[in-house]
Amino acid sequence: MMSNGTSIFDKSNEAFFLDWFGKQLHFPYPILMFYLAKGSEFFGGLLLFFGFATRIAGSFVAFTMIVATLTANRHHIYSGDGSITISFFLFAIIFIYMSAGKWSIDNRLFKLKQHFPEFPVMIIRFWFASLLLYAGFNFAVHDGLNMIFSWLSGKIGLQSNNFLIYLGRGIEIICGVLILIGLFTRIATGVIAAIMIIIKLIADLGLLDIGNANPAYAAIFFWFAVLLFFFATRKWTARELVFSRMPGIKINKA
């Protein structure tokens, strides 16, 4: 979030946003809108990092992301930046509901009570599952996971064999279905989190260029997976529908 907002410190970006915000999106006062939007990203991210004024910062970030989604990215919900801005919006909603947690300035100053945001986490579960399913079924999309498995195919001499590529898409589809229905959620999210770490390491080591957008997707998928691993909801899950009808069986969050 903060890295997206650093453009406010470079005045050369004004010309780009004057054209984009002013001529293409028809925003009033495009330069002002540029500083407000990117300032919300940078300073909102900074406040969230330290856990200070968390709900206020989360509100500014959420507002900025929903405006970006509905204006600049509304035609690219799954195939472009729209999936990123929606994901950031949902993360901001979690901070608004939960505040910053134990290790935060807010908690030190105000001793805020935390509330488990079951409904927002449930929405994140459905959204995360839809992203995985879209990536798995859409062969026109080459996300980080597909690129990694293609790279591995070449490394082990399987350039003409699509087995690993289909395996990568199969992992996305299976994990997406499991997360969507709420079955074996911790296993599915654990697998996705581990794969995202591998993608990040391979990219950071310079072994494979995964493009500009894929590192952002890898980070979003990782944090969605971590969130659902620890805070998977019981609402609207296969576990709830199946096991709640069985006497003497207690349902855990996994």
Beta strands, then each sheet from edge to edge (+ up, - down):
end
